[in-house]
Amino acid sequence: MSSATPPPPGALTVEGARPTAPGRPRARTPPPVPAAGLPPRAFLVLIAVCTAVTAANIYVAAPLLPLIAEDFGSTPSGVAWIASVAQFGYAAGLLFFAPLGDRVDRRKLVAALSLATTAALVLGAAASGTTVLAAAVLIASTATVVPQLLVPLVAARAPADRRASHVAAVIAGLFTGVVAARVLGGLAGQAFGWRWVFLGAAVLTAVLGLASAAALPKETHRRTGPLFGGLARLPGVVRGSRELRRACIRQGGMYGAWSALWTSLALLLTNEGDGYGMTTGAAGLFGLFGLAASLVAPIAGGLVDRFGAGRVVASAYSLAAVSVPLFWLGGERLWALCAAAVLVHAALVASHVANQTLALTTTSTPAVANTAYVVAGFAGGALASALAGTAFTHWGWTGVCAVAAGCLAVGWGVTSLRLRK
């Protein structure tokens, strides 16, 4: 695998960068200070926090499904499809908006998408039925692609030998947002109602999104061809890089397994019959085990920088394979469910750090390659969530675990020929 040459000071457009020649020393010059005047570390922290808030919007509905079902006179499994709508929406947004990171001013794009997400969340809070709520969730998740506009920028500005570590910092923010959506969303929903959770998410999105847009550096892009030309280049970029294809398939399988289990977990924990009969708030606290992801991300970044992406992904799949039978046992044993939650989050984030670093550095068009990678992951997650909801309705928690195992088998089986770099 070749690593993209870090841009010179002030160079922010990474599309077209040439791979580092063999034997050439890697630059260790720290990234330039953003135009807004923030020091590099503060800039990275702000981007990570913004990523956390925007990523939470994709999963804001998942821990609230029992409350939403009660409000609309349905059952939790009857509204579980709304979680799948969010992931399909995010994948669609990535296809259209993420490639624009190399072609338009990120500041204007981040601000516009943040305001669109805010408006959609407010619409969701006022929804009178599942159809309007699903439409609002679809719009919000389609527009909340800010993290994937910022990750290529962070990777481009990082020293070459620290690129995975910098990407890992943003990914840690992303998974912190996922945890916050489940924990804080479940607690706030139990205390104030699910509609107030949507309104709170709208306020945070507006504040953090606009603050991040203001902090981004000025960019001068050489836009040629149609505005959405990056979308047209996606098939060619994927065909031209075997490593990118492998990263897409690997993460699609891993994310599918995680999504099947995690989006269905609230159904198991709150189910009075075959589940644990917890309240929505108590079930939300279970998401604290997801903090393992935030803790593992920096470690995974260092391991990728040192040992390469292939070994880290292989280890991540091993952890995920162990977690699935533990999840199945967790249908009746709470301790097994707790252990499985830690393992699957550690596996997901380690795989994500490795595969996304690979996607960002294996081609000369990182924004387009990153779009292909994240769309593949979320498409796998959305499909798995939809299958898991149906499986839970017909076969209970065992059916959900079977869907997760199938996702891992496909992701690993297709890419098992050559795992080492």
SVG drawing of the C-alpha trace seen along z (x, -y; Angstrom):
<svg xmlns="http://www.w3.org/2000/svg" viewBox="-52 -34 67 52">
<polyline fill="none" stroke="black" stroke-width="0.4" points="0.0,0.0 1.3,-3.4 0.8,-6.4 -0.2,-9.8 2.4,-12.5 1.5,-15.1 0.6,-18.5 3.0,-21.4 2.1,-24.1 -1.1,-25.9 -2.1,-23.2 -5.6,-22.0 -6.8,-20.4 -5.6,-16.8 -7.2,-15.5 -4.4,-14.8 -1.7,-14.3 0.9,-11.8 1.9,-8.7 5.1,-8.9 8.0,-7.4 9.7,-4.4 12.6,-5.3 11.6,-9.0 11.6,-10.3 8.2,-11.2 7.6,-14.8 7.2,-15.4 6.3,-19.1 3.2,-19.8 0.1,-20.9 -0.4,-24.6 -2.5,-26.6 -6.1,-27.0 -7.0,-30.4 -9.4,-30.9 -6.5,-31.2 -7.1,-28.0 -3.9,-26.0 -3.8,-22.6 -4.7,-20.7 -7.7,-22.9 -8.8,-22.6 -8.7,-18.8 -10.7,-18.8 -13.4,-21.1 -13.6,-18.8 -13.9,-15.7 -16.7,-17.3 -18.6,-18.4 -18.2,-14.9 -19.6,-13.5 -22.7,-15.7 -23.5,-15.2 -22.9,-11.4 -25.3,-11.2 -28.1,-12.4 -27.9,-9.2 -28.8,-7.1 -30.9,-9.6 -34.1,-7.6 -32.7,-4.1 -32.9,-4.3 -36.2,-6.2 -38.1,-3.5 -40.1,-2.2 -41.2,-5.8 -42.0,-6.6 -44.0,-3.4 -46.0,-4.2 -46.7,-7.7 -47.9,-6.5 -49.8,-3.5 -47.5,-0.9 -45.0,1.6 -41.2,1.1 -40.5,3.7 -43.2,2.0 -41.2,-1.3 -37.7,0.3 -37.6,-0.4 -37.1,-4.1 -33.5,-3.3 -32.8,-1.7 -34.2,-4.8 -31.6,-6.9 -28.7,-4.8 -30.0,-4.6 -30.3,-8.4 -26.8,-8.8 -25.5,-6.6 -27.4,-8.6 -26.0,-11.9 -22.5,-10.5 -22.9,-9.7 -23.9,-13.3 -22.3,-15.5 -19.0,-13.9 -17.2,-14.1 -17.8,-17.8 -15.1,-18.2 -12.5,-18.4 -14.5,-20.7 -16.3,-23.4 -15.6,-25.5 -16.1,-23.3 -17.1,-26.2 -20.2,-27.0 -21.1,-23.4 -20.7,-22.5 -22.8,-25.5 -25.6,-24.7 -25.7,-21.0 -25.8,-21.8 -28.7,-24.1 -30.6,-21.6 -30.1,-18.9 -31.3,-21.3 -34.5,-22.0 -35.2,-18.3 -34.7,-17.5 -37.2,-20.2 -39.6,-18.8 -39.1,-15.3 -39.9,-16.7 -43.2,-18.0 -44.1,-14.8 -47.7,-13.6 -47.0,-10.1 -44.4,-7.6 -44.4,-8.7 -43.6,-12.3 -41.0,-11.2 -39.3,-8.9 -39.2,-11.6 -37.6,-14.0 -35.1,-11.3 -34.3,-10.6 -33.6,-14.3 -31.6,-14.8 -29.4,-11.8 -28.9,-12.7 -27.6,-16.1 -25.6,-15.1 -22.5,-14.0 -20.3,-16.7 -17.9,-14.2 -17.0,-12.7 -16.3,-16.2 -13.8,-16.9 -12.0,-13.5 -10.1,-13.9 -9.1,-17.5 -7.7,-16.2 -5.9,-13.4 -4.4,-15.8 -3.1,-18.1 -1.5,-15.4 2.2,-14.4 2.5,-11.3 3.7,-9.1 0.8,-10.3 -2.0,-10.2 -3.8,-7.2 -3.6,-8.7 -5.1,-12.0 -7.9,-10.1 -8.4,-8.0 -9.0,-11.2 -11.9,-12.1 -13.2,-8.6 -13.1,-8.6 -15.4,-11.6 -17.7,-9.9 -18.2,-6.9 -18.5,-9.1 -21.5,-10.6 -23.0,-7.2 -22.7,-6.4 -24.1,-9.7 -27.1,-9.2 -27.9,-6.0 -27.1,-6.9 -28.1,-10.6 -30.9,-10.1 -32.4,-7.3 -32.2,-9.1 -33.5,-12.4 -36.3,-10.6 -37.3,-8.9 -37.3,-12.2 -38.7,-14.7 -40.1,-12.7 -38.6,-11.8 -39.6,-15.0 -37.4,-17.1 -34.4,-14.8 -34.9,-15.7 -35.1,-19.5 -31.9,-19.2 -30.1,-17.5 -31.2,-20.3 -29.8,-23.0 -26.4,-21.2 -26.2,-20.6 -26.7,-24.2 -24.2,-25.5 -21.4,-22.9 -21.9,-22.9 -21.7,-26.6 -18.8,-26.9 -16.8,-24.3 -17.7,-26.0 -16.3,-29.2 -13.1,-27.5 -12.3,-25.8 -9.5,-27.3 -10.1,-29.2 -9.7,-26.9 -9.1,-27.6 -10.4,-24.7 -9.7,-24.0 -13.1,-22.8 -13.4,-21.4 -16.3,-19.7 -19.8,-19.2 -20.3,-19.9 -21.1,-16.3 -18.3,-15.0 -16.9,-13.2 -20.0,-11.0 -19.4,-10.0 -15.8,-9.1 -16.7,-6.7 -17.0,-3.5 -13.6,-4.1 -11.9,-4.9 -13.2,-1.7 -12.3,0.4 -8.8,-1.1 -7.8,-0.2 -8.0,3.3 -7.1,2.1 -10.0,-0.3 -12.4,2.5 -11.2,4.7 -11.6,1.9 -15.2,1.3 -16.2,4.9 -14.4,5.5 -16.1,2.5 -19.5,3.2 -19.4,6.7 -18.1,5.3 -20.5,2.4 -23.4,4.6 -22.8,7.0 -22.5,4.1 -25.5,2.3 -27.7,5.5 -26.9,6.0 -26.8,2.4 -29.9,1.1 -31.9,4.1 -30.5,4.0 -33.2,1.6 -35.8,4.1 -34.2,6.8 -33.6,4.7 -37.1,3.2 -39.1,6.3 -41.3,7.5 -41.7,11.0 -38.5,12.4 -36.3,9.5 -35.1,7.8 -38.1,5.4 -35.9,2.3 -37.1,-1.2 -35.9,-3.3 -33.6,-5.2 -32.1,-2.1 -31.6,-0.5 -29.9,-3.7 -27.3,-3.4 -26.2,-0.2 -24.7,-2.3 -21.9,-3.3 -20.2,-0.1 -19.8,-1.7 -17.2,-4.0 -14.8,-1.2 -14.8,-2.4 -13.6,-5.9 -10.8,-4.4 -9.7,-2.0 -9.6,-4.5 -6.3,-6.2 -4.7,-2.7 -5.9,-1.4 -4.4,-4.5 -1.0,-3.8 -1.2,-0.1 -2.1,-0.9 0.8,-3.4 3.2,-0.7 1.9,2.6 -0.3,1.7 -4.0,1.9 -4.2,5.6 -3.1,7.0 -5.4,4.6 -8.4,5.6 -7.7,9.3 -7.6,8.8 -10.8,6.8 -12.6,9.5 -11.4,12.1 -12.9,9.9 -16.2,9.5 -16.4,13.3 -16.1,13.9 -18.7,11.2 -21.5,12.8 -21.9,16.0 -21.6,13.8 -24.5,11.6 -26.6,14.7 -25.9,15.9 -26.7,12.4 -30.3,12.9 -30.6,14.6 -27.3,13.7 -26.7,10.0 -23.0,10.4 -22.5,11.9 -24.4,9.0 -22.1,6.6 -18.9,8.4 -20.1,8.7 -20.9,5.0 -17.4,4.1 -15.9,6.5 -18.0,5.5 -17.3,1.8 -13.6,2.4 -13.7,4.5 -15.7,2.0 -13.6,-1.0 -10.3,0.8 -11.5,2.0 -12.8,-1.4 -9.6,-3.3 -7.6,-0.8 -9.9,-0.7 -10.6,-4.4 -6.9,-5.2 -6.4,-2.8 -9.2,-4.4 -7.8,-7.9 -4.2,-7.0 -4.6,-4.3 -5.7,-6.6 -5.0,-10.1 -8.6,-11.2 -9.1,-10.8 -12.5,-12.5 -14.0,-10.3 -12.4,-7.2 -13.6,-8.1 -17.1,-8.4 -17.0,-5.0 -15.7,-3.5 -18.2,-5.1 -21.2,-4.5 -20.2,-0.8 -20.1,-0.6 -23.4,-2.4 -25.1,-0.4 -24.0,2.7 -25.3,1.3 -28.6,0.2 -29.2,3.6 -28.3,5.4 -30.5,3.2 -33.5,3.9 -32.9,7.6 -32.4,7.6 -35.7,5.8 -37.5,8.5 -35.4,11.3 -36.3,10.0 -40.0,10.0 -40.0,13.6 -37.1,15.3 -36.3,13.1 -32.8,12.3 -31.4,15.5 -32.4,14.2 -30.6,10.9 -27.4,12.7 -27.7,14.9 -27.8,11.7 -24.7,10.4 -22.8,13.6 -23.8,13.7 -22.4,10.1 -19.1,11.1 -18.9,14.2 -19.5,12.3 -17.1,9.5 -14.3,11.8 -14.9,14.5 -14.7,12.1 -11.5,10.5 -9.6,13.4 -7.1,14.1 -4.6,11.5 -4.9,9.6 -1.3,8.4 -0.2,5.1"/>
</svg>
